[in-house]
Amino acid sequence: MKQFAKKIGYMLFAFFFYIDRIFTRVNKHKVFCIMTHDSSMDSNVGMIIQEMKKQNPNYKFYYIKKEDTAEVKNAGKVNRFLEFFLVKPFHMATAGYIFLDNIFLPMSYLHFSSKTKVVQLWHGTGTIKKFGQDANEGNLKKLEYRANRTITHLIVNAEGIREQYAGAFGVELDKVYAAGLPRTDILFDSKKQHNDKKVFYQQYPELKDKKIVLYAPTFRDEEVAKPKMELDLDAFINQLPDDLVCIIKLHPFVARQYAWTKEQQERYKGRIYNLSSYPDTNTLLLVADALITDYSSIIYEYCLREKPMVFYAYDLEAFESKGRGFYEPYEAFVPGMVAKTTDELIEAIKLNIYEEKYDLERIEWFRDRHYQYFDGKSTERVIELISSNDK
């Protein structure tokens, strides 16, 4: 029943879209932004918005954000309905540019004017796990495929991953452009990095002279119902030197349900910091001397730091058999030591941080495979690309 209701919603959106297409014209200065994954100004779409405003104040911007697609159960329901099904289709049908950071399924029923450029920026810099057409099944796979047929430009970070993304989105290779992702520009902004680190150490001055390990695991579906911490925190504080601290950054879905008791807060004080609510993950990457993760795409940002990474894949076999699978054999692909037990993890941390026995060449190989540009100008490149007459 729920799937049927969604289909009706997609078709209703398309109905008003086509009415608008018939009776209106495309406005080359209208920009429609679908930001259902990340509506911040540091996101891929957000960076584009800032640069386009700077280049030409005549651009007008309209949005669909995550909250626009959420279910409403109050007096604002009628207004939300009218806004979503009447106003949004109008702006979408008349936009000269459409930018997305996610797949918007109503687009599976839409056909745009040849004057409209549909630019998929996605929200990840890279992926370990299969996604999109390589992972989904059934009706969702069909809908996503149809929605992706509207894409005129699929932006990726490097030439070497164009084919992978073409397959995952089900688009022709000549629509995939290695212009660099806009949000990565922040990673090359030394002034911003300096200021962000300064703010962090003002908040946590006791960490200034500490060695910091950032633990940032991926999200697992079963953790929504039963959030748990697989990292053995007691082993961390008992078996590793006192000058080493661990910052925990959990996925928002898990962090909302995971809270320490007062006893835990006291026991781990000064050694373990649960900063899951810290607003900027990039800042945590800047201050970290090493990263512990598993299957998270955070490694695509951290590899630029050329610091050690340890992969705590305690459930590798189960994750691979039950999940979406990997594009390449996991242990051969990741740029760091793989640990499957607490003892292996502790040993890997000692080797990587205190003995500096990590494979820098492998990290550089991984970085160069997923980054084509290191100049912080990807946003400008994307805008130059889509502003040309070539599609």
LOPAKOL-905145 format. One record per residue (C-alpha): residue number from 0; residue in one letter; x, y, z. Coordinates in Angstrom, 2 decimals, padded with zeros to 5 digits. Layout:
// LOPAKOL-905145
+-----+---+---------+---------+---------+
!   k ! r !       X !       Y !       Z !
+-----+---+---------+---------+---------+
! NUM ! a !       X !       Y !       Z !
...
+-----+---+---------+---------+---------+
// end
This chain:
// LOPAKOL-905145
+-----+---+---------+---------+---------+
!   k ! r !       X !       Y !       Z !
+-----+---+---------+---------+---------+
!   0 ! m !  000.00 !  000.00 !  000.00 !
!   1 ! k !  002.81 !  002.39 !  000.88 !
!   2 ! q !  004.59 !  001.73 ! -002.42 !
!   3 ! f !  001.35 !  002.34 ! -004.31 !
!   4 ! a !  000.89 !  005.66 ! -002.51 !
!   5 ! k !  004.43 !  006.68 ! -003.45 !
!   6 ! k !  003.78 !  005.84 ! -007.09 !
!   7 ! i !  000.65 !  007.99 ! -007.08 !
!   8 ! g !  002.72 !  010.80 ! -005.55 !
!   9 ! y !  005.37 !  010.51 ! -008.27 !
!  10 ! m !  002.72 !  010.56 ! -010.99 !
!  11 ! l !  000.94 !  013.55 ! -009.43 !
!  12 ! f !  004.23 !  015.44 ! -009.34 !
!  13 ! a !  004.77 !  014.56 ! -013.01 !
!  14 ! f !  001.22 !  015.65 ! -013.96 !
!  15 ! f !  001.75 !  019.21 ! -012.76 !
!  16 ! f !  005.30 !  019.22 ! -014.13 !
!  17 ! y !  004.04 !  018.52 ! -017.65 !
!  18 ! i !  001.32 !  021.16 ! -017.41 !
!  19 ! d !  004.01 !  023.66 ! -016.50 !
!  20 ! r !  006.25 !  022.47 ! -019.33 !
!  21 ! i !  003.49 !  023.01 ! -021.88 !
!  22 ! f !  002.59 !  026.55 ! -020.83 !
!  23 ! t !  005.94 !  027.96 ! -019.64 !
!  24 ! r !  009.49 !  028.42 ! -020.88 !
!  25 ! v !  012.84 !  027.45 ! -019.46 !
!  26 ! n !  014.60 !  030.30 ! -017.66 !
!  27 ! k !  018.38 !  029.99 ! -018.04 !
!  28 ! h !  018.88 !  031.97 ! -014.83 !
!  29 ! k !  016.71 !  029.67 ! -012.73 !
!  30 ! v !  018.53 !  026.99 ! -010.74 !
!  31 ! f !  016.67 !  024.14 ! -009.05 !
!  32 ! c !  018.57 !  022.34 ! -006.29 !
!  33 ! i !  017.63 !  018.91 ! -004.95 !
!  34 ! m !  019.47 !  018.60 ! -001.63 !
!  35 ! t !  017.76 !  015.65 !  000.02 !
!  36 ! h !  021.04 !  014.28 !  001.40 !
!  37 ! d !  022.86 !  017.38 !  002.62 !
!  38 ! s !  021.42 !  020.89 !  002.56 !
!  39 ! s !  024.49 !  022.59 !  004.06 !
!  40 ! m !  026.50 !  025.14 !  002.11 !
!  41 ! d !  029.59 !  022.91 !  002.42 !
!  42 ! s !  027.90 !  020.14 !  000.41 !
!  43 ! n !  028.39 !  019.55 ! -003.31 !
!  44 ! v !  025.25 !  021.45 ! -004.26 !
!  45 ! g !  025.86 !  024.10 ! -001.60 !
!  46 ! m !  029.31 !  024.87 ! -003.02 !
!  47 ! i !  027.79 !  025.25 ! -006.49 !
!  48 ! i !  025.15 !  027.65 ! -005.15 !
!  49 ! q !  027.77 !  029.85 ! -003.50 !
!  50 ! e !  029.95 !  030.02 ! -006.60 !
!  51 ! m !  027.07 !  030.69 ! -009.01 !
!  52 ! k !  025.82 !  033.53 ! -006.80 !
!  53 ! k !  029.33 !  034.98 ! -006.80 !
!  54 ! q !  029.69 !  034.71 ! -010.57 !
!  55 ! n !  026.24 !  036.03 ! -011.50 !
!  56 ! p !  023.75 !  037.67 ! -009.10 !
!  57 ! n !  020.97 !  037.17 ! -011.65 !
!  58 ! y !  020.65 !  033.46 ! -010.82 !
!  59 ! k !  017.58 !  032.57 ! -008.77 !
!  60 ! f !  017.61 !  029.43 ! -006.64 !
!  61 ! y !  014.81 !  027.07 ! -005.65 !
!  62 ! y !  015.06 !  023.94 ! -003.53 !
!  63 ! i !  013.81 !  020.55 ! -002.52 !
!  64 ! k !  015.40 !  019.53 !  000.78 !
!  65 ! k !  015.04 !  016.48 !  002.99 !
!  66 ! e !  012.40 !  018.13 !  005.17 !
!  67 ! d !  010.27 !  018.75 !  002.07 !
!  68 ! t !  009.90 !  015.00 !  001.56 !
!  69 ! a !  009.20 !  014.15 !  005.20 !
!  70 ! e !  005.72 !  013.13 !  006.28 !
!  71 ! v !  003.71 !  015.92 !  007.91 !
!  72 ! k !  001.08 !  015.13 !  010.55 !
!  73 ! n ! -000.10 !  018.56 !  011.63 !
!  74 ! a ! -001.91 !  021.66 !  010.45 !
!  75 ! g !  000.81 !  022.38 !  007.90 !
!  76 ! k !  000.00 !  019.28 !  005.89 !
!  77 ! v ! -002.16 !  021.05 !  003.29 !
!  78 ! n !  000.39 !  023.81 !  002.74 !
!  79 ! r !  003.20 !  021.27 !  002.40 !
!  80 ! f !  001.13 !  019.29 ! -000.11 !
!  81 ! l !  000.40 !  022.35 ! -002.25 !
!  82 ! e !  004.00 !  023.53 ! -002.10 !
!  83 ! f !  005.42 !  020.15 ! -003.07 !
!  84 ! f !  003.00 !  019.19 ! -005.84 !
!  85 ! l !  002.21 !  022.61 ! -007.35 !
!  86 ! v !  005.12 !  024.98 ! -006.72 !
!  87 ! k !  008.10 !  022.61 ! -006.90 !
!  88 ! p !  007.12 !  021.06 ! -010.28 !
!  89 ! f !  006.73 !  024.56 ! -011.75 !
!  90 ! h !  010.24 !  025.61 ! -010.74 !
!  91 ! m !  011.66 !  022.29 ! -011.86 !
!  92 ! a !  010.01 !  022.48 ! -015.29 !
!  93 ! t !  011.27 !  026.01 ! -015.90 !
!  94 ! a !  014.81 !  025.67 ! -014.52 !
!  95 ! g !  017.82 !  026.03 ! -016.77 !
!  96 ! y !  019.91 !  024.02 ! -014.32 !
!  97 ! i !  019.00 !  021.21 ! -011.95 !
!  98 ! f !  021.57 !  020.03 ! -009.41 !
!  99 ! l !  021.12 !  016.88 ! -007.32 !
! 100 ! d !  022.98 !  015.26 ! -004.43 !
! 101 ! n !  020.75 !  012.19 ! -004.43 !
! 102 ! i !  018.31 !  010.32 ! -006.65 !
! 103 ! f !  014.88 !  012.00 ! -006.77 !
! 104 ! l !  012.44 !  009.25 ! -007.74 !
! 105 ! p !  009.64 !  011.49 ! -009.15 !
! 106 ! m !  012.13 !  012.19 ! -011.95 !
! 107 ! s !  011.52 !  008.64 ! -013.16 !
! 108 ! y !  008.31 !  010.02 ! -014.69 !
! 109 ! l !  009.79 !  013.25 ! -016.07 !
! 110 ! h !  011.29 !  014.36 ! -019.36 !
! 111 ! f !  013.08 !  017.68 ! -019.36 !
! 112 ! s !  013.49 !  020.30 ! -022.04 !
! 113 ! s !  016.68 !  020.00 ! -024.07 !
! 114 ! k !  017.52 !  023.46 ! -022.67 !
! 115 ! t !  017.69 !  022.12 ! -019.11 !
! 116 ! k !  020.92 !  020.66 ! -017.79 !
! 117 ! v !  020.49 !  018.00 ! -015.11 !
! 118 ! v !  023.67 !  017.69 ! -013.06 !
! 119 ! q !  024.08 !  014.77 ! -010.65 !
! 120 ! l !  026.76 !  015.65 ! -008.07 !
! 121 ! w !  025.94 !  012.81 ! -005.67 !
! 122 ! h !  027.01 !  013.04 ! -002.02 !
! 123 ! g !  030.00 !  010.73 ! -001.72 !
! 124 ! t !  033.56 !  011.23 ! -002.89 !
! 125 ! g !  033.91 !  007.51 ! -003.55 !
! 126 ! t !  032.51 !  004.19 ! -002.46 !
! 127 ! i !  033.78 !  000.87 ! -001.16 !
! 128 ! k !  030.35 ! -000.76 ! -001.25 !
! 129 ! k !  028.31 ! -001.35 ! -004.37 !
! 130 ! f !  025.42 !  001.04 ! -004.85 !
! 131 ! g !  022.73 !  002.11 ! -007.28 !
! 132 ! q !  022.20 ! -000.17 ! -010.27 !
! 133 ! d !  024.98 ! -002.44 ! -009.00 !
! 134 ! a !  023.19 ! -003.12 ! -005.70 !
! 135 ! n !  019.47 ! -002.38 ! -005.87 !
! 136 ! e !  016.82 ! -004.80 ! -007.06 !
! 137 ! g !  013.21 ! -004.88 ! -008.19 !
! 138 ! n !  011.07 ! -001.78 ! -008.61 !
! 139 ! l !  013.53 !  000.55 ! -006.89 !
! 140 ! k !  016.22 ! -000.37 ! -009.40 !
! 141 ! k !  013.84 !  000.35 ! -012.29 !
! 142 ! l !  012.71 !  003.69 ! -010.88 !
! 143 ! e !  016.27 !  004.82 ! -010.20 !
! 144 ! y !  017.34 !  003.80 ! -013.69 !
! 145 ! r !  014.53 !  005.82 ! -015.26 !
! 146 ! a !  015.25 !  008.82 ! -013.02 !
! 147 ! n !  018.93 !  008.69 ! -013.96 !
! 148 ! r !  018.10 !  008.75 ! -017.67 !
! 149 ! t !  017.39 !  012.47 ! -017.22 !
! 150 ! i !  021.01 !  013.17 ! -016.21 !
! 151 ! t !  023.01 !  015.27 ! -018.66 !
! 152 ! h !  026.13 !  015.53 ! -016.48 !
! 153 ! l !  027.32 !  013.07 ! -013.83 !
! 154 ! i !  030.25 !  014.61 ! -011.97 !
! 155 ! v !  032.96 !  012.40 ! -010.44 !
! 156 ! n !  036.26 !  013.08 ! -008.76 !
! 157 ! a !  038.68 !  011.29 ! -011.10 !
! 158 ! e !  039.00 !  009.70 ! -014.52 !
! 159 ! g !  039.68 !  006.26 ! -013.04 !
! 160 ! i !  036.20 !  005.92 ! -011.52 !
! 161 ! r !  034.12 !  007.14 ! -014.48 !
! 162 ! e !  033.20 !  003.63 ! -015.62 !
! 163 ! q !  032.25 !  002.53 ! -012.11 !
! 164 ! y !  029.87 !  005.46 ! -011.68 !
! 165 ! a !  028.46 !  005.09 ! -015.19 !
! 166 ! g !  027.48 !  001.53 ! -014.25 !
! 167 ! a !  026.13 !  002.44 ! -010.82 !
! 168 ! f !  023.89 !  005.15 ! -012.28 !
! 169 ! g !  023.08 !  003.36 ! -015.52 !
! 170 ! v !  024.16 !  006.25 ! -017.75 !
! 171 ! e !  026.35 !  006.46 ! -020.85 !
! 172 ! l !  030.05 !  006.96 ! -020.18 !
! 173 ! d !  030.13 !  010.17 ! -022.22 !
! 174 ! k !  027.81 !  011.78 ! -019.66 !
! 175 ! v !  030.29 !  011.18 ! -016.84 !
! 176 ! y !  032.75 !  014.02 ! -016.28 !
! 177 ! a !  035.84 !  013.89 ! -014.08 !
! 178 ! a !  035.74 !  017.57 ! -013.11 !
! 179 ! g !  036.22 !  016.99 ! -009.38 !
! 180 ! l !  033.54 !  017.21 ! -006.70 !
! 181 ! p !  032.78 !  020.72 ! -005.39 !
! 182 ! r !  032.77 !  019.75 ! -001.71 !
! 183 ! t !  036.38 !  018.58 ! -001.94 !
! 184 ! d !  037.49 !  022.18 ! -002.49 !
! 185 ! i !  037.19 !  022.68 !  001.26 !
! 186 ! l !  039.80 !  019.97 !  001.79 !
! 187 ! f !  042.36 !  022.15 ! -000.01 !
! 188 ! d !  041.45 !  025.42 !  001.71 !
! 189 ! s !  044.41 !  025.89 !  004.06 !
! 190 ! k !  043.02 !  029.07 !  005.62 !
! 191 ! k !  039.76 !  027.39 !  006.54 !
! 192 ! q !  041.61 !  024.36 !  007.86 !
! 193 ! h !  043.77 !  026.55 !  010.08 !
! 194 ! n !  040.73 !  028.35 !  011.48 !
! 195 ! d !  038.79 !  025.11 !  012.02 !
! 196 ! k !  041.68 !  023.54 !  013.95 !
! 197 ! k !  042.06 !  026.69 !  016.03 !
! 198 ! v !  038.38 !  026.59 !  017.00 !
! 199 ! f !  038.60 !  022.89 !  017.85 !
! 200 ! y !  041.57 !  023.31 !  020.18 !
! 201 ! q !  039.87 !  026.27 !  021.82 !
! 202 ! q !  037.00 !  023.94 !  022.62 !
! 203 ! y !  039.26 !  021.06 !  023.67 !
! 204 ! p !  042.57 !  022.62 !  024.81 !
! 205 ! e !  043.53 !  019.47 !  026.71 !
! 206 ! l !  043.93 !  017.64 !  023.37 !
! 207 ! k !  046.53 !  020.02 !  021.98 !
! 208 ! d !  049.51 !  017.77 !  022.73 !
! 209 ! k !  047.74 !  014.41 !  022.53 !
! 210 ! k !  047.84 !  011.77 !  019.83 !
! 211 ! i !  044.30 !  011.49 !  018.48 !
! 212 ! v !  042.64 !  008.46 !  016.91 !
! 213 ! l !  039.30 !  009.06 !  015.21 !
! 214 ! y !  036.86 !  006.12 !  015.24 !
! 215 ! a !  034.22 !  006.59 !  012.54 !
! 216 ! p !  032.40 !  003.34 !  011.65 !
! 217 ! t !  029.87 !  002.94 !  008.88 !
! 218 ! f !  026.14 !  002.59 !  009.48 !
! 219 ! r !  024.62 ! -000.88 !  009.72 !
! 220 ! d !  020.86 ! -001.38 !  009.29 !
! 221 ! e !  020.49 ! -003.48 !  012.45 !
! 222 ! e !  022.00 ! -000.70 !  014.57 !
! 223 ! v !  018.85 !  001.41 !  014.30 !
! 224 ! a !  017.00 ! -001.00 !  016.58 !
! 225 ! k !  019.98 ! -002.06 !  018.71 !
! 226 ! p !  022.77 !  000.51 !  018.72 !
! 227 ! k !  026.01 ! -000.84 !  020.12 !
! 228 ! m !  029.69 !  000.00 !  020.38 !
! 229 ! e !  031.92 ! -002.72 !  018.96 !
! 230 ! l !  035.11 ! -000.87 !  019.84 !
! 231 ! d !  036.40 ! -002.16 !  023.19 !
! 232 ! l !  036.91 !  001.14 !  024.99 !
! 233 ! d !  038.31 ! -000.46 !  028.14 !
! 234 ! a !  040.99 ! -002.24 !  026.13 !
! 235 ! f !  041.79 !  001.06 !  024.45 !
! 236 ! i !  042.45 !  002.94 !  027.70 !
! 237 ! n !  044.14 !  000.01 !  029.47 !
! 238 ! q !  046.44 ! -001.25 !  026.71 !
! 239 ! l !  047.44 !  001.96 !  024.94 !
! 240 ! p !  049.62 !  004.82 !  026.26 !
! 241 ! d !  048.03 !  007.66 !  028.22 !
! 242 ! d !  048.93 !  010.26 !  025.60 !
! 243 ! l !  046.59 !  008.58 !  023.11 !
! 244 ! v !  042.93 !  009.61 !  023.03 !
! 245 ! c !  040.05 !  008.35 !  020.93 !
! 246 ! i !  037.38 !  010.55 !  019.35 !
! 247 ! i !  034.21 !  008.68 !  018.44 !
! 248 ! k !  032.13 !  009.91 !  015.50 !
! 249 ! l !  029.08 !  007.69 !  015.02 !
! 250 ! h !  026.60 !  007.81 !  012.15 !
! 251 ! p !  023.68 !  010.16 !  013.01 !
! 252 ! f !  021.17 !  007.27 !  012.91 !
! 253 ! v !  023.13 !  005.47 !  015.63 !
! 254 ! a !  024.33 !  008.50 !  017.58 !
! 255 ! r !  020.78 !  009.60 !  018.36 !
! 256 ! q !  020.18 !  006.37 !  020.26 !
! 257 ! y !  023.60 !  005.83 !  021.80 !
! 258 ! a !  024.22 !  007.62 !  025.09 !
! 259 ! w !  026.78 !  007.05 !  027.81 !
! 260 ! t !  025.88 !  006.58 !  031.44 !
! 261 ! k !  027.41 !  008.88 !  034.05 !
! 262 ! e !  029.63 !  006.00 !  035.11 !
! 263 ! q !  030.95 !  005.62 !  031.55 !
! 264 ! q !  031.54 !  009.34 !  031.23 !
! 265 ! e !  033.63 !  009.29 !  034.38 !
! 266 ! r !  035.54 !  006.13 !  033.45 !
! 267 ! y !  036.54 !  007.36 !  030.01 !
! 268 ! k !  037.09 !  011.00 !  030.94 !
! 269 ! g !  040.17 !  012.41 !  029.25 !
! 270 ! r !  040.73 !  009.33 !  027.05 !
! 271 ! i !  037.52 !  008.79 !  025.07 !
! 272 ! y !  035.51 !  011.65 !  023.55 !
! 273 ! n !  032.11 !  010.96 !  022.01 !
! 274 ! l !  031.90 !  013.79 !  019.48 !
! 275 ! s !  029.21 !  012.24 !  017.29 !
! 276 ! s !  027.32 !  015.54 !  017.39 !
! 277 ! y !  030.34 !  017.62 !  016.36 !
! 278 ! p !  029.07 !  019.67 !  013.39 !
! 279 ! d !  032.05 !  019.33 !  011.06 !
! 280 ! t !  033.57 !  015.91 !  010.40 !
! 281 ! n !  036.31 !  017.46 !  008.27 !
! 282 ! t !  037.69 !  019.23 !  011.35 !
! 283 ! l !  037.92 !  015.90 !  013.18 !
! 284 ! l !  039.83 !  014.49 !  010.22 !
! 285 ! l !  042.24 !  017.42 !  010.43 !
! 286 ! v !  043.15 !  016.85 !  014.07 !
! 287 ! a !  043.29 !  013.04 !  013.88 !
! 288 ! d !  046.69 !  011.35 !  013.81 !
! 289 ! a !  045.04 !  008.13 !  012.62 !
! 290 ! l !  041.63 !  006.92 !  011.48 !
! 291 ! i !  039.85 !  003.74 !  012.52 !
! 292 ! t !  036.93 !  002.83 !  010.29 !
! 293 ! d !  035.49 ! -000.17 !  008.46 !
! 294 ! y !  033.44 !  000.29 !  005.27 !
! 295 ! s !  032.85 !  004.04 !  005.48 !
! 296 ! s !  033.54 !  006.41 !  002.59 !
! 297 ! i !  035.25 !  008.76 !  005.06 !
! 298 ! i !  038.54 !  007.25 !  003.87 !
! 299 ! y !  038.23 !  009.23 !  000.62 !
! 300 ! e !  038.62 !  012.45 !  002.57 !
! 301 ! y !  041.18 !  011.20 !  005.08 !
! 302 ! c !  043.55 !  009.81 !  002.44 !
! 303 ! l !  044.50 !  013.42 !  001.63 !
! 304 ! r !  046.05 !  013.68 !  005.10 !
! 305 ! e !  048.55 !  010.91 !  004.26 !
! 306 ! k !  048.14 !  009.57 !  007.78 !
! 307 ! p !  047.58 !  005.94 !  008.87 !
! 308 ! m !  044.23 !  004.21 !  008.57 !
! 309 ! v !  043.24 !  001.02 !  010.36 !
! 310 ! f !  040.22 ! -000.96 !  009.17 !
! 311 ! y !  038.38 ! -002.61 !  012.05 !
! 312 ! a !  036.34 ! -005.08 !  009.99 !
! 313 ! y !  035.20 ! -007.37 !  012.82 !
! 314 ! d !  032.17 ! -008.53 !  010.80 !
! 315 ! l !  033.70 ! -008.59 !  007.32 !
! 316 ! e !  032.35 ! -011.97 !  006.20 !
! 317 ! a !  028.85 ! -011.33 !  007.55 !
! 318 ! f !  028.76 ! -007.78 !  006.16 !
! 319 ! e !  029.81 ! -008.96 !  002.72 !
! 320 ! s !  027.34 ! -011.87 !  002.60 !
! 321 ! k !  024.34 ! -009.91 !  003.91 !
! 322 ! g !  025.14 ! -006.52 !  002.45 !
! 323 ! r !  025.58 ! -005.01 ! -000.98 !
! 324 ! g !  029.06 ! -006.39 ! -001.52 !
! 325 ! f !  032.22 ! -004.60 ! -002.59 !
! 326 ! y !  033.48 ! -003.46 ! -005.96 !
! 327 ! e !  036.89 ! -004.97 ! -005.23 !
! 328 ! p !  038.23 ! -007.52 ! -002.72 !
! 329 ! y !  038.10 ! -005.58 !  000.54 !
! 330 ! e !  041.45 ! -006.44 !  002.11 !
! 331 ! a !  043.33 ! -005.84 ! -001.13 !
! 332 ! f !  041.61 ! -002.50 ! -001.75 !
! 333 ! v !  041.66 ! -000.57 !  001.53 !
! 334 ! p !  044.79 !  001.58 !  002.16 !
! 335 ! g !  045.69 !  000.31 !  005.61 !
! 336 ! m !  045.92 ! -002.62 !  008.02 !
! 337 ! v !  042.79 ! -004.74 !  008.50 !
! 338 ! a !  041.99 ! -005.86 !  012.06 !
! 339 ! k !  039.21 ! -008.31 !  012.93 !
! 340 ! t !  039.70 ! -008.60 !  016.69 !
! 341 ! t !  040.40 ! -006.18 !  019.53 !
! 342 ! d !  043.93 ! -007.56 !  019.97 !
! 343 ! e !  044.68 ! -007.04 !  016.28 !
! 344 ! l !  043.28 ! -003.53 !  016.46 !
! 345 ! i !  045.38 ! -002.56 !  019.48 !
! 346 ! e !  048.51 ! -003.95 !  017.82 !
! 347 ! a !  047.73 ! -002.09 !  014.57 !
! 348 ! i !  047.32 !  001.20 !  016.45 !
! 349 ! k !  050.69 !  000.73 !  018.16 !
! 350 ! l !  052.42 ! -000.09 !  014.88 !
! 351 ! n !  050.80 !  002.73 !  012.93 !
! 352 ! i !  051.10 !  005.56 !  015.45 !
! 353 ! y !  054.04 !  004.79 !  017.69 !
! 354 ! e !  056.27 !  002.91 !  015.28 !
! 355 ! e !  054.94 !  004.65 !  012.16 !
! 356 ! k !  054.82 !  001.34 !  010.31 !
! 357 ! y !  052.15 !  002.19 !  007.79 !
! 358 ! d !  052.25 !  002.00 !  004.01 !
! 359 ! l !  052.41 !  005.60 !  002.81 !
! 360 ! e !  052.89 !  004.52 ! -000.82 !
! 361 ! r !  049.61 !  002.62 ! -000.70 !
! 362 ! i !  047.79 !  005.62 !  000.74 !
! 363 ! e !  049.23 !  007.79 ! -002.04 !
! 364 ! w !  048.14 !  005.21 ! -004.64 !
! 365 ! f !  044.63 !  005.25 ! -003.20 !
! 366 ! r !  044.57 !  009.06 ! -003.12 !
! 367 ! d !  045.78 !  009.46 ! -006.70 !
! 368 ! r !  043.25 !  006.92 ! -007.94 !
! 369 ! h !  040.33 !  008.89 ! -006.49 !
! 370 ! y !  041.54 !  012.47 ! -006.92 !
! 371 ! q !  042.44 !  014.02 ! -010.22 !
! 372 ! y !  042.70 !  017.60 ! -008.98 !
! 373 ! f !  044.40 !  019.03 ! -005.90 !
! 374 ! d !  043.87 !  022.73 ! -006.61 !
! 375 ! g !  040.60 !  023.39 ! -004.76 !
! 376 ! k !  038.91 !  024.61 ! -007.94 !
! 377 ! s !  036.50 !  021.78 ! -008.73 !
! 378 ! t !  033.45 !  023.99 ! -008.16 !
! 379 ! e !  034.68 !  026.42 ! -010.79 !
! 380 ! r !  035.40 !  023.56 ! -013.21 !
! 381 ! v !  031.91 !  022.11 ! -012.85 !
! 382 ! i !  030.26 !  025.48 ! -013.49 !
! 383 ! e !  032.48 !  026.13 ! -016.49 !
! 384 ! l !  031.64 !  022.68 ! -017.85 !
! 385 ! i !  027.87 !  023.00 ! -017.58 !
! 386 ! s !  027.83 !  026.62 ! -018.72 !
! 387 ! s !  029.31 !  025.67 ! -022.08 !
! 388 ! n !  027.18 !  024.71 ! -025.04 !
! 389 ! d !  028.43 !  021.12 ! -024.87 !
! 390 ! k !  026.30 !  018.64 ! -022.93 !
+-----+---+---------+---------+---------+
// end
